[in-house]
Amino acid sequence: MDTSESTPAPDAEETDPGPRPVRRGWRRWAMDTRPLRRPAYRRLWSSTIVTAVGSQLTAVAVPKQIYDITGSSAWVGYASLAGLVPMVLFALWGGAVADTVDRRKLLLVTNSGIAVTSVLFWIQAVSGLDSVAVLMVLLAAQQAFFGLNSPARNASIARLVPAEELAAANALGSTVMQTGLVAGPLLAGALIPVIGLPELYLLDAVALCVTLWAVFRLPALPPSASATVRRAGLREIAEGFRYISLHKVLLLSFLADVIAMVFGMPRALFPQLAAQTYASYGEGLALGLLFAAIPIGAVLGGLFSGTFSRARRHGWMVIGAVVVWGASIAGFGLSRSLWVAVAFLACAGVADMVSMVFRGAILLSAATDEMRGRMQGVFTVVVAGGPRLADVLHGTAGAAFGPRAAVAGGGLLVVVLMLGLAVAVPALRRYRI
């Protein structure tokens, strides 16, 4: 299979609704909504809207409750690790499972599991149990279900839209998720003083019931007729990694994200920068703006994704986006003005959105359907693990060289490594649909 030049169209389940009139004027720049004309994708996307915000309610409530019980930020960090490990393990296994079963049924089971854990979060909170151990067990279970759910959800997209709409579909989904990262915590912060933590968990559980109805109405998504794998064990997971190693464009898409996130995600240094470099603006304001800037930029990129979602040279789009990300992060590191720094981070957010859209499209179009689940499992691990490795790297570098030097140096390293990779291995820059 030669994935460096072209790829076969995905096996879309929906009838093509026909050609769309050419968009003119400002509509050319706005979000490309073609995939929403396809009922099955529209249902999957609508369920994402609910989970994007609802999941952030729990993501805020759990660390808040743990801190209230212990008074220790260290326990909040331990809880994050308790959620990361099962998510990584079950995402890898879940990718293999998604290649062997009806993905719709898997989504129903895993969404039900996530909803049940939210109900259990509510029960322990309303009962006044105040047990960190129980919270960490529930968090681990919830993240395990998420790890099983994510590969199936993402792999299903290529069965619901044709190849030329994959980038637009990814832009729609990524915009919703990034909006949830902004709106969810703000909503949680506003609701906690009004309704309390128990009701916040319950609200998430009720919202998840809406997603179950949307997923229930999806068409059946059984393994493709050509699929030969009928089990999901270590051998099948290993086959997924072997498949990546044999298809350079897939391997390069993962490496591009690793380069961008590990060397160029400086969030671990935001508190120090807010307290030192931008203290004159108010530490609280500075910290909030630094954390919000990248997601806000990503949302803006999604809202104007019509400017790039029709591009066919997906490889070049990934290369360019990662280079812009690195340059923007370097600019942020060199900025002494908070507002200039926020502008650079927002620009980085736009670049991150472009990178997410086209890396996701490459994974869906360059892999065969019987391998898409495993590719999405690895993708979930890379996306979750990269920023956490970056926290360790940037925290260490910031202590050794100072936060601004660490941020700027990391951004420049991203640019150098990405350009070097693009020159050394041409498969990514040659890839197009």
HUDAPE-V295356 format. One line per field, one symbol per residue. phi: phi as a letter, one per 20 degrees, with the letter a starting at -180 (. if undefined). psi: psi as a letter, one per 30 degrees, with the letter a starting at -180 (. if undefined). burial: + if it has 9 or more other ideal C-beta (glycine too) atoms within 8 Angstrom, else -. A space follows every 50 residues. Layout:
BEGIN
phi->???
psi->???
burial->???
END
This chain:
BEGIN
phi->.eeedbbfffefeefffnfdgffcmfffefgedgfffegfffffffffgf ffeffffffefffffffffdmcffffffffffefffffffffffffffed cfffffffffffffffffffgfffffemfldfffffffffffffffffff ffffffgfedcfgfdffffffffffffffffefgffffffegfednfgff fffffffffffffffgefffcfgffefdecbccffffffffffffecgff gfffffffffefecdeffegffffedfdffeogffffffffeffffffff fffdfffcfefdefffffgfffffgffffffffeedefffffffffffff fffffgfeffffffeedfffdfffffffgfffffegffffgffffffffe dnfffffffffffgffffffffffcfgffefbd
psi->jjgfelllklikfkkkgllkkkklbfffflkjgefffjeeeeeeeeeeee eeeeefeefeeeeeeeeeefgkfeeeeeeeefeeeeeeefeeeeeeefff ljfeeeeeeeeeeeeeeeeeeeeeeffhehjeeeeeeeeeeefeeeeeee eeeeffefffllefgeeeeeeeeeeeeeeefeeeeeeeeeeefefleefe eeeeeeefeeeeeeeegllkilklffkfkgliaeeeeeeeeeeeffjeee eeeeeeeeeeeefgjgfffeeeeefdegfffjeeeeeeeeefeeeeeeee eefhfffffgkfieeeeeeeeeeeeeeeeeeeffkfkeeeeeeeeeeeee eeeeeeefeeeeeeefkleffeeeefeeeeeeeeeeeeeeeeeeeeeeee fkeeeeeeeeeeeeeeeeeeeeeejfeeffkl.
burial->--++-----+-+-+--------+----+-+++--++-+-+++++++++++ +++++++++++++++++-+-----++-+++-+++++++++++++++++++ ++++-++++++++++-++++++-++------+-+++-+++++++++++++ +++++++++++++-+++++++++++++++++++++-++--++----++++ +++++-++++++-++--+--+-++--+-+--+---++-+++-++--++++ ++++++++++++++++++++-+++---++---+--++-++++++++++++ ++++++-++++--++++++++++++++++++++-+--+-+++-+++++++ +++++++++++++++++-+++++++++++++++++++++++++++-++-- --+++++++++++++-+++-++----+++++++
END
